[in-house]
Amino acid sequence: IGTDRIVTLSDLDPGDAGIYELWMGRERLAEKEERDWIKRSRKIVKRYRDERPANGSTNHRFNILWSNVQTLIPTLYARTPKPDVQRRYLDQDDTGRYAAQILERALSYTLGAFEFDDVMEAVVEDRLLPGRGQCRVLYIPHYSDEPEPGKYPDDEDYDKAEAPDEDVASEGDEDDPRVPAWEEVEAVYVFWEDYREGPARSWREVPWVRFRAYMTRDQLVKRFGTKIGKSVNLDYVPQGVAESPERDKIPPDLFKKAEIFEFWDKSTREVVWIAPGTPDVVLDKLSDPLGLPDFFPC
């Protein structure tokens, strides 16, 4: 994006092309800021894994970095945290006391339901090696087949409505005619190279964050619908395959995949999904799907 012609968002091309240009431009600027750090971090991870060329002293070397990190991980994260929910003012209010007790038990159950310890141990390891440990919270509604009362008075209108897919995470749909049968949240680990944020001096100033995912054709169709899901280019090739002379003989994966970027823009409180390999197309855009006070799900 040329800085000589972009002053406001209205200067961008209208429609999906402008949104794609905006976010890919921001992505390139942020990648430039992190380029040297990513190179150093990859070297650190290789040393931690002891991925060094074999030599005559292989049987006598000791990986001090691995040993030190394994010692520090339980120091930084020793056990599953115990939820503690209290009333703000400790008034004599039985309703508030029972509500706090329900929330505390719900949190305790949730932490054990999705292996919270595994998530945090991976986060802590990333914090000690490349220096960035990241996880995010997903909101997962599980829908029933019944429409919301009064939403579609006539059964015919409900049948014509296009219902979204089941169990879609981190999303909301104001036009969804169905009522969630039950809802849950889940913390998931984010690989340190799959997360990026807009350049800033402090967390409060971070303008946007980006998560990366790799999706198969079936996953794309389920998440973004048949028309968009089938139009996305499956362009993902695992790192290192491109340099292999046997690339044509070694499939990169059992299923071809597409690289998907998910941008959370704090200034507009919108979430935008794009595929870098499919230019000028916005896969989806949602307005503040979680309604969190600080917007970001991480």
N, C-alpha and C positions, 0 to 999 in steps of 0.2 A: 504494500500500500504506500503510495507516494505521499510524503508529508506535505508536499507543496500544494496538494489539491484536496486533502481530507482535513476539514476543520470541524465539522459536526457529522453526526450519523446520517443526516439528510444528504450529505455529499456522496454517500455510497450509492452503488447501483441499487435500484429498488428490487424487492423480492428476494428469493433465495440466493441469487448470485451475490448480492451485496452482503448478506449475512455471512455467507461462506468466505468471501474475501476478507471481511473484518476479522473473523475468528482465526483463519489461517495466518493472517498477518500478525495477530497477537501471539499466536503459537510460535511463529518463527522468531519473533523478538525475545520471547521467554526462553526458547531453546538456545539462542545465542548466549544469553546470560548464564545458562547452566552447562554449557558445552564442556568447559575445562573440568568442572566438578564431576560431571558424569564419567569422563575418562579416568580421573583419579579414583573414583569410587569403584569402577569396574576392576581396576588393578588391585584394590584393597580386597574385594570379594574373591578374586582369583587367588590371592595370597592366603586368605582365610581358608579356602578350600584346598590349598596346597596344590594348585594346578601349575606346578613348575616343571620345566623339562627334567627328565630323569638323568641322573649322573652317577658317578661311582660312589658318592656318599649318601645315596638315597636311603639306605638302611640305618643311617646314623643321625639323620636330621630330626629336629623336634619343632613342631609348629607352635611357637610361643603365642602368636596372635590368636589362634584357635583356643588355646588353653586359657588365655586372659579373658576372652569374650565369654567362654562358657562359665567362668567364675563370676563375671559381672552380671550376667543375665538374671540369676536368682536374687542377686542383690537389689537390682532395680525392680524386678517383679517376682515376688516370692510366692504369692498365693492369690486366689480369687478374691476380689474386694467384696466386703459385706455391705449391702445397701443400708443406709440409715436415713429414713424419711421422718421428719418432724414437722409439727405445725410451726409457722413462722413466729407467732407471738405466744405460743403455749397457753392459749386461753382455755377456760373450762368449756370445751366444746366437744361433745361426744361424737358428733358427725365428722368433725375435722380429724379427731383421733382415729376413728375407724377408717377414714379415707387414707390417712397416712399409713396405717397398718396394711391396707390392701395394696397400696402402691409399693410398699417395701417388699411384700411377699411376691408381687408380680415381677419386680426387678430381680429378686433372688432367683425365681424360676427361670426368667429369661436368660440370665447369665450362664446357667447350666444347660439350657436347651440347645445352644449353638456352639458349645465349646469355646467360651470366651477366653480361657487360658491359652489355647492354641493361637488365637488371633493376637493376643498381647505379647506372647513370647516371640512371634515373628516380627511384630512391630519393634520390640526392644532390640532384637538382633539387628534390624535395619538401622536403628538409631545408633548402635555401637559401631557399625561398619561404614556404610556410606554417609551416615550422619542424619538421615531422615527416616523416621518411622511413622507410618501413616495407616489409619484405618478409617472407615466411614460407616455410617448408620443407614441401613435400608429400611424403608417402610414397606411392608408386604401385606396388602389386603387380599383376603380370600373371599371371593364373591359367591353369593347364592344365585339361584336362577330366577328369583322373584324380583320384580321391579319395585322401585320405591313407591309407596302409596301416594297416589295423586299425580305421579310423574307422567304416566301414560294411561289415561282413563280408559281408552279403548284397547283391547287386546291386539287389534289390527295394527295400531300405531306402534305398539311395543315390538311386534314381529318385524316391522319395517326398520326399526332402529338397529344400527350396527353396533353390537356389543363388543367392548374391548376384550383382549385375551385374559385368560385366568392368571392370577397370581403374578402380576407385573410389579416389579420392585421399583421403589423410588419414584413413583408416578402417581398422578391424580388426574381425574377426568370429571369436569363439572357436569358433562352431559351423560354420564354413565347412569343408565336407568336402574341398575341393580344396587342392592344394599349389601355391603360386606357382611358375610356371615360371621367372620371373626378377623381380627387384625393382629399383626405382630411387628416387632422391629428386630433387626439383627445387625450386629457389628461384623463387618467383613474386613479382612486384611487387604491392603492395597500395596502391590509391589512398588518399590521406591521409584522405578523408572516409568511406571504407569500413572504417576501423579505429577502434576505441574501446576504452578501458580503464577499469577502475574507479578512482575518485579515490584517489590515494596521494601520499605525499611523496617516494618514491624507487621505483626499479624493483623492488627486493626486496619492497616492500610492496604491489605491484599485486595485487589479489585475483582479477581476471578480465580477459580481453580478449575483444573481439568483432570478428568479420569479417562483412562484408556481401557478398552475392552476388545476382545477378539471374538467375533460371532460367526457361526455357521449360517448357511442359507436358511435352514429351518428356524434358527433363533431370530434371524432378521425378520422373517415373515411373521413370526409370532409377536415380536415386539413392535414392529413398525407397520404391519399390514402387508397384504399380498403385493400391491402395486409397488410400493417403495422397497419392500424387502427383496423383491426379485430384480430391482434395478440397480442395486448396490454391487459394485465390482468386488469380487473376492480376490484381493490383491496381497494378502498377508503371506510373507515368507519368513520362517524363523531365522533368527540371527545366525550367521555362519553358513547357511545352506547356499547362499549366492556365490560364496567363494569356493565351494566344493566342485571339483571336476566331475563328480558323479551326480551332479544336481538333477540331471534328466532321469536318472535311474532311482533316485531316492525321493519319495514323496515327502513334502514338507510336513504333512500331517494326514491323518486318516480322512479328514474333511477339510476342504478349502475354507478359508475364513476371510473376513474383512476386518480391517482396523477401524474402530469406532471411537470418536472423541465425544466426551460429554462435558460441556462447559457450563459452569455455574457462575452467572454474572451478578455480582452483588449490587451493582448500581441500578440495574433494571429489575432485579429479583426474578430473573428468568433462567431457565435451563434449556440449552440448545444441544441437539445431537447432530453431528455431521460425520461423514466418512471422507477422510483425506483423499482416498482413491476414487471418489465419485464427485467430481467438481460441480460447483454451483447448485448443489442439492442440499436442502435442510431436511434431515430425516424426521425430526420432531422438535417442537418447541412448547414448553410448558411455563406457566406463570406461577412462581413460588409454590411448588408442589407440596412442600412439607410445612410451610408456615412457621419456621423456626425463627426466634428473635434475631439471631446473627446469620440467618439464611443458609450458610454452608453446612453440609451434612458431615463435616469432619472437623 
